[in-house]
Amino acid sequence: MASRKALVRRPSPRLAEGLVTHIDRRPVDAALALGQWEAYVGALRAHGWETIEVAPAEDCPDGVFIEDTMVVYRNVALIARPGAGSRRPEIPAAEEAVAALCLSVNRVREPGTLEGGDVLKIGDTLYVGRGGRTNTAGIRQLRAAFEPLGARVVAAPVTKVLHLKSAVTALPNGTVIGCTPLVDDVSLFPHFLPVPEESGAHVVLLGGGKLLMAASAPRSAELIASLGYELVLVDISEFEKLEGCVTCLSVRLRDLYV
């Protein structure tokens, strides 16, 4: 029977110390963030996702952004090697959790760096951001892991935001959505829909035409809803202060057979 699972990790008490790169640092309310995370996890569960909580990483301020720890394609998990050295202690528990699901595990090796937030999967096409956190050697290893399985890997420059998926995600029909000023090369995407707000560029596909989206982008939500999608809005304001979005708070594993 096919199943949908999502790996999640609760925020560290040190969340406010998380890295920021392209935005100014603002105070983060750790207690509010925990409540927002619980609501996010609850939204996944309410829409048919089994959530698997990865062991906490209390000394890792950015550990809640679990998506960055791996890229999963078909039955293979490629374990990341973060470009930010301070994030590498987040990796072992995430690898242990995904290995327990009986996926094949591969790893990005030095000198490669790759973070999962730089990889946007649309069918068998994997767009991978080349920028501050993912380098050429990491992209080469991503190709080696997934092209033999049928993936097509397309490198995309990322200079204006933290990760590729900080700038773009995709609707269920494959249309890429993004805030145009933050996208280095719109022409890479055959079908692109501009949205009016930065946080409107991020959606999680829940299934059945339902999309999880941040409550901070009402104009973008109106635009996407006009296309016939049903939106589930969540407040993730404390994570947005750390360049986080709805995609990076989980690793979604679709079509696993159990």
N, C-alpha and C positions, 0 to 999 in steps of 0.2 A: 504494500500500500504506500503510495507517495505521501510524503510528509513535508511540512515546512517548519524549519527550526531557525531560531535566531540566537546567536551568542551575544550576551550582554555582560557588562561589568559595572558594578555600582561605583559611583564617584568616590574618589579619595577625599579624606578630610583636608588634604592639601590642595584641593582643586584650584583654589584661587592663585596658586603659584604656577599654573599651567603656562606653557609657552604661548607667546603672541608674536607674530611676524609682520603682518601687513596692516594691523590696526593698533590703536592706542590702548594701553592697559586700562581697564576699569575695575572697580571693586566687584568681587563675586561673592554672593551670599551662598555659602556651602549648604546651609539647611534648606533654603529654597531650591537649590539645584537638586538635592536628594529627592524632594517632593516631585519636581518636574521629571526626574529620571523614572521614578516609580509610575507616574502617569504615562510616560512614553512606553514603558514596558507593559503596562496595563492595556494600552491601545493595541499593541502587537497581539497580546493574548486574546483580546476581545474580537480580533479579526482572524482567528484561526492559526496563530503562530505559537508553537511551543518554544518558550524561552528557556535558555540554558545559561545559568549564571556562572561565568568564569570566576575563578578564585580572585578575591580582592587584591589590589596592588596599592596598598595604602600609602606607600612611600613614592608612588608614581603619580604626580599631579594630573597627567594627561591620560591615565590608564582607562578612564571611562570611554575614550574614543577608540573603542575596540576594533573598529573596521580597519584601522591602520596596521593591525598586526598580521594580516594575511590577505591573499587573494584566492578565491575558490572558483575553479572552473571544472565542470563535470564532476569527476570523482577525485580530483586532486586539489589539495590545499598547498599553495606556495606560501611558506612562512616568510614574513617580511624581515628586512633588516633596516630599521628606521634610519633616515638621514640625520635625525636628531639623536645623538648618542645617549642623551638622558632618557630616551624612551625605550632603549633596548631591554631593560629589565622587565618591561611589560610582556615580553614575548613568550617566555617558557610556559606560563600557565595557560596562555591562549593556545599554544601548540598542543599542550596536553589535552585541552578540552576538545579540540577538533580531531585529534588522533583517536579519542575515545569513541568518536562517531564512525570509526572504521574507514575514514577517507585515507587515500594515499597522501603522504606528506613529503614535500620537497622543501628546500630552504634556499633563500638568497644568500650567497656567500660574498665575503670580502673580495674585491673592493666595491661590489655592488651595493647600492642602497635602493630600497623601494618601500613605499608605504601604501597600504590598501586604498587610502583616500584618493590616490592618483590614478586609480583604474576604474573606468566606466565600462560596464559590460552591456552591450546591446546585441542580443542573440549571440552569434559566434564571433562578433567583432569586439575586441578589447581595445579601447582607447586608453593610452597610458600617458600621463603627464610627465614631461621631462623638465625639472625645475629644481627648486631648493631642496626637496626631500627625496627625489627619485633621480638617479643618474643613468647615464648611458649603459654602464655595466649592469645595472639592475634591470633595465629594459631588455638587454640581451638575454639575461637569465629568464625573464618572463617569457620571451619568445621560445627559448629552448624547452621550457616546461610545458607550454600550452599549444604551440603550433602543431606538434605531432598529434594532438588530440582533436585538431580541426579548427583551432582558433585563428583568427586573423588579427594581428596586433598592429595598431596604428599609433605612432608616437605623436604627441601634441605638446607644443611649447607651453609652459606655465611660468609666467613672470609677475602676474598682477595679483595673485591670490596664493594661499597656502598650498592647496592641492587642486588637481583638475576638477574634482567633484565639489570644490568650493565655488567653482564657476559654472558648472553644467551638470545636469543629470538628464534622464530621459523618461518620456511618457511610455505607457505600455505599447503604443504603436511604433515606437522607435524614434519619434521626434525628440530631438535634443532641445532642452530649454535652458536658457541662461540669460544673465544680465549682460548685454552686449559689451559695455565698456570694460568688463572684467575678463572677457574671452580673448585670448591672444590671436586665434585664427578660426573665425567662424566658418570659413570655407572648408574646413576638414569634415564638417558634418553635413551629409546630404540633405537632411531636413532639420531646420533650426527655427525655433520659435522664441523671439525675444520676450522677456518678462520685465515688468517695470521695477522690481525690487530685487536687491541682491539675495535676500533669503527666499525669494520666490523661485530661485533656480534649483531648489532641492526638494525632491519627492522620493518617498519610499513606496514601491509598488506592493500593496497589501494583497492584491488578487481581486478578481471580480469587478474590475473597473474602479476600485477604491484606492486612494492615494493618501499617504500620511504626509503632512506638510506643516511647517511652522506657522503659528498664529500671527507671526510678525509681518506677514506679506499679504494683506487683505486684497490689494489690487491684483496681484498675481493669482491669488486664489480665485477671484472672480473670473479672471480670464480662463483659467484652466477648467473651472466648473462649467463655463459656457461651452466647452468641448464635449460635455457629457460625462465627465468623471465625477465621482462622489468623493469629497474631501473629508478627511479626518484631521482636525487641527489640534496641535499640541503646543503648549507654551514651553519653549526651551531657551528663554532669554539669558539665563546664566551661562549656558554653554555657548551661545552666540557671542558672548563677550570674550570667549577664548577661540574664536574662529571655528566653532563647532556647528554642526547642522544635523538634520534628522537622519542622514545616511550614516554618519560616522559613529553613532551611538549603538550600532549593532552590526553583526555580520549575518546577513540573511542567506540561508541555505535552502534552496528550493529543490523540489523533485528528488529528495533523498528517498530511498526505498528501504523500508524497515519491516 
